[in-house]
Amino acid sequence: MMISIFFNIWLQSQLSIIDRKSFNLFQLIFEKSLITFMIQQKSSRTNAVLMYVLSLFTLLVELYYDCEGANQTSNIATENQKIRHLQLLDRLDKLLISSSGYQDLAHILKKCEEYFSYKRCVFYAYVPWSNQFYGVIGAELPKVQSMKGELTGENTILSSKKPIYLRNPKNYVKEEHIQLFNLSSIIFIPILRQDQLFGWLTFDQLGEEFDCTKEELLLLEEVGKRLGLFLSRKGEKVEKNTELHLTERESMILGLLAEGFDNKKIAGLLFLSEHTVRDYVSSLMTKLKAKNRTQVVASAFRLGLLS
């Protein structure tokens, strides 16, 4: 029973990148390799081990076909669905064209929630020179901004260049993060432009479990590509005739903003008045051409001012 559960979880994470042809080829290579290996071992229990491992693989194949069959039966991509997906992408394109740049990303994410019928969309930025990721934009901003770390081989979800849907994220996301965000099902979408990775979007339903078809994953993959193109546009960054200079105190306040502290807390930590902190925040908004605190942090991550 547990093996079946683990196989199901693995299949859910791979649906966007496997198809019947590649799966059948993998099965053939696996069986031949296993038989060759067992013959070379000359073990007295060769047949027993071989039969057991092949039975496990047979279970995996059956689960895959069940999953594939369910998708084909209940989620056939009809012509109307294709038209609807194209209409959604067209709405997104118009939104991106009318947006002025990175500072509008918070508004864009709210619209993505509306367009694609998800209750929460979060943006995690990737900084290539430090190989780190940061939570930048999303509901419950202090929680989002508490998410940061280094991209390593252990981050199998973030290492994928394809969208990943997890019906149950238990074995892929830390339990503390599942509890923090009340996660059930979740989708990870890389934001790419050619080989440049800008970060990731996550979509979820605020703790509610949901299904996602391969067609829907392909739609969201296009969303990631369009956002990658949007973020790579020239001339949308903060003007930098030489370099953007922040004072030591501005840098300190910027770091505390990124941690999710409000003006009162920042004032207490730095032994300043709230009025003085507001002045510094206003200065940061002016320098980063941001409309609010969220855009200050988002622009700072984008420009590498936070690491």
N, C-alpha and C positions, 0 to 999 in steps of 0.2 A: 504493500500500500504506500509506504513512504517513498519507495523507488519511483512509483507511478507519479507521485506528487512532484518529486524533484525533476523528473523528465518533463512533466507538463510546464513547470516553471521555466526550464531551459528553452523549451520550444516557443513559449510566449516571447522570450527575449530575442528569438532568432527569426520570427516569421517574416520580417521585412527583407531578409537577405537570402532565404532559402526557397527553392522551388522543388517540384517533384523530380526534375531531371537531375539536379545536383544532389538531391537526397538519395536517389537510386544509385548514382555513381559512387557516393560515399559508402553506401551499403555494400556494393560489390568490392570496392577496395578494402573495406574493413574486414569482410569475411575472408578474402584471399590472404590478407596479411596475417590475420589471426591463425588461420589453418597452417600457413607456412611456419609461423613462430612456434606453434604447438608441436609440429612434427620435428622441428629442430631440437626442442627440449627433450624429446624421447622420454617423457614422463609416463609413469604407469596410470596416471589419472588424466591423461590428455583428453580422452573422450568426455569425461565428466565435466572438466573445466570448459571445454569447447562448447558443449551443449548448454551449460549455464550462461556463458557470456553471449552466445547466440540467442538464447531466450530473452535476455535483457534487451538485445538489439531489436528483436522481433517486437517486444513491447513498445520500444521507442517508435518503430515504424508504424505500428497500429495507432498510437497516440497522434502521430503526425497526420496520418490519413483521416482520422476522426476530426482533428482540428481543421484540416483542409476542407473536408466535406461539409463541416458546419459553416465555414465561411462561405462556401459556394452556395449552400442551400439558403442560408438566411441573409446573406449580404451580397447578392449578385450585383455587380456594378452595372446597373441598367443605364440606358441612354440618358434618362432623366437625371440620374445621379451624376453622370459625367458632366452634363450641362450645368448642374448645380455647383459642382466643384470648380468649373471654369468661371462661373459667375462670382464665386467667393474669391478666387484668385484675382479676378478683375477688380473687385472692390478693394482688395488689399493693395493692388498696384496703384490705384487712384489715391489711396490713403498715403502710400509711401511717396508718390510724386508730389503731393501737396504738403508733405512734412518738410520742415526746414533742416533737419539733421538729427544727430545723436540725442540732442536734448529733448526731442519729441518721443523718445522711445517708450516712456511710461504711458503716454497716450496711445501709442501704437499697440502696446501689449493689452491694454484695456479693450481696444477694438478687436483684437485677436480673440479674446475671451468671448466677445459678443458674436463675431462672425462664425467661429467654429464651435460654439456651444459648449464652452468649458467654463467652470466657475473660478478657476485660478490659472494664471499664466505667470511664470517667474523667469527672469533673465539672469543667467550666470555668465559673467565675463571671463574671458581667458586672456592672460597676459603672457605672450610667448617668451619674452626675455627673462622672466622669472619662473616660467612654466607653472604658474599658479592660477587658480580660479577663485572667483569671488561672487557671492550673491549680491546683486545690484538693485534689481527692481522687482517688486511684487507686493501682494497684500501682506500685511503684518511685517513691515519693512525691517524692524529690528531683528526679527527671526531670520529673514532672508539674508541680511547683511552679516549675520553671525556665521553663515556658511562660507568657509574659505579653506583652502588647502592647496597642496601641490599635486599636480597631475602625474600619477605614477602608473605602473603596470597593474596595480591593484584596482585602479578605477576603471573597471572593464566597461562600465556604461558610458562614461565620458570619453573613453578612448575610441569608441565606435564612430565612424563617419556616416553611419546610417541611423535613421530614427529607430528607437527601441520602445516597444510597448511592454509594460510589466503589469499583468493583471494582479499579481501579488509581488511586491518589491522586497519581501522579507529577506531573501538570500542575496540581494544585490545592493540594498540600501541599509545603512547602519540603523539599528533599532532606535537609537536616540533621535535620529532625524525623522524616522517614521512617526515617533511619538510627538516630536516638536511640531510637525506640520499636519498631524492627523492624516497620514497618507494611507490610501488603499491602492487602487490602480493608478498608474502614472505613465506618462509618455515623455521621453527625452528626444529632443530634436536638435541636432548640431546646426549652428549657423556658420555656413561656409561660403567662401567666394574663391573658386579655384582651389588652391592648396592652403589658403589662409583661413584659420579658424578664429572666429570672433567670440565664440561662446556657445551657450546652449539655451534653449527654451524648455521649460517643463509645462505640461498641461495636466491638470487633474480636476476632480469634481469635489474637492474639499471633504475627503474621507469616504466618499461613495465609490463602490466598485463599479466599473464600467467595462464594456467590450470595445474593441477597436479592430476594424478589418484592415486587410493589407491595402485596400484602396484608400482608406482614410489615412493610413501611415504615409502613403505616397503623396497625398494631398498636403500633409503637414511637412513632408520633406521639401516640397516646393516652397512652402512658407519660409523654411529655414534658408533656402537658396536665395529667395527674394530679399530677405532681411540681410543676408550676407552681401548682396549687391548694393543694397541701400547703405550699409555701414561702410562700404568701400568707396562710396562716391567721393570725388575730390571736391575741395572747396567748402566742405560742410563742417570742418573742424574749427576749433577756436583759432582765431588769427594769431600767428606766431611769427612776427617779423624777425625777431631774434629768438627769444625763448620766453615762456610764460614764467614770470617770477612770483613766487609766494614768499611772504615774510615767514620767519620761524613761527610766530604766533598763529598766522593763517594756516600753516601746515599742521600745527597741533590741533587746531579746531577742525580742520578738514578730516583728520584721522578720527576724531571723536564723533563727527557727523557720520562717518562711515560705519562706526560701531553702533549707531542708532541712538545716541544720547540726544536729549532735547537741550534747549538753551539753558534751562535752569540747572540741569545736571552738569553741563559743560562749565557753567559759571562757577559752580561749587568746586569742581575738580581743578580749575585753573585760578581760583581765587579772584575772579573777575565779577563785575556786575552783569546782570542779564542784558542791560542796555548795551554794554560794551560788546558782549557776545553777538548781539543782533547786528551791531555795526560790522563786525568781522564777517558774519555770514553774508551780509549785504555786499561786502567787498568781494567775497568769493563768488557770489552770484554774478556780479558785474564782470569780473575777470574771466569767468568761465562761460559767460553769456547764457546763464541758466535762469529759468523762471521760478524755480523753487529749490528746496533742499535736496529733494530726490534727484533733480537734474544736476545739481552741484556734484553729488557723489558719482552719478553715472558718467558725467563728463570727465571727472578726475580719474576714474578707473580707465576710461578709454584712452586718456592721454598719458597714462603711466605715472600719474602723480600719487597714486596709492599703490603700495606693494607690500 
